[in-house]
Amino acid sequence: RYISKFLQHPIVSWTDCVRFARVKFEVHFKNSLLHLLHAFPVDSKLQDGTEFWKSPKTAPTPAEFNSDNPLHVDFLRSASCICAEVFGIEIPGDVHGDDYKSVLLRELEGFCVPVFEPKNKEIVTDEKVTLKEKENESVDTNAFQGALDELFSCYKKLSSLPKMNFSISEFEKDSETNYHVMFITACSNIRAVVYGISPIDKMETKRIAGKIIPAIATTTTTIAGLVTLELLKILSPLSLPVTSFRNSFINLGLPLYAMSEPAPPLKIPIVGQAFYTVWDSWEVRQPDITLNN
């Protein structure tokens, strides 16, 4: 469906980028919340009579786009510029100047965002329902076939589309010209406001985002390397003593890096000099043996 939507409404100009950003604002900060409140009104209750919207859950207040709200305009500006970067569209120079607001609003003249329509999609609230159970749910074959027909119908129109040069936008918090931090700040703050949470400034957003990146990439890479070193010791033909191995403790946010010798496993005596540990295993090669035998 995402491909079909793009083929039906391709992004080929700066105007398309601004209107795309405006629609995304409506979808993520208004319509999705209206759908949530439609499924679970503020006064809704669970089967046992308790209120659905009780602490720690907070009923959201859907956002109405306001050109006088700096957060809303920052979202529109940053999302439009990032969209243009991805689709290889030139960004007007005025967007980087002080009069960027009027430049953006001019592209929205006469544009109407999609009207909210409640969906019949069920929202699963039972935390015991696993992802596997959701995946095993029956698929609506008619809806699937309809999506395929829609995609093939759009595919026939490919020849009329102009050539596009797509590029991937990698998050970079230290650049002031790529609008990445502005986008993250606007998104998180608008989301916070609709749930009654105090917003934060751009510098605090930059600090938080800067601490997330090492946890995703660098820390994982470091742990993988340390684990590999210990595995090589285990596979070594030298029968290395336990003192040759290391436990590692790292926190790249501080940064902290410490290593220690692991303690040997507890030996549980069986009889005589025989013992076993939690790392030992016994292989029984009699397939027909029973507990009575």
Summary of the structure (lengths in Angstrom):
residues: 293
radius of gyration: 28.5
end to end distance: 62.2
largest distance: 90.4
contacts: 624
relative contact order: 0.10
helix: 46%
strand: 5%
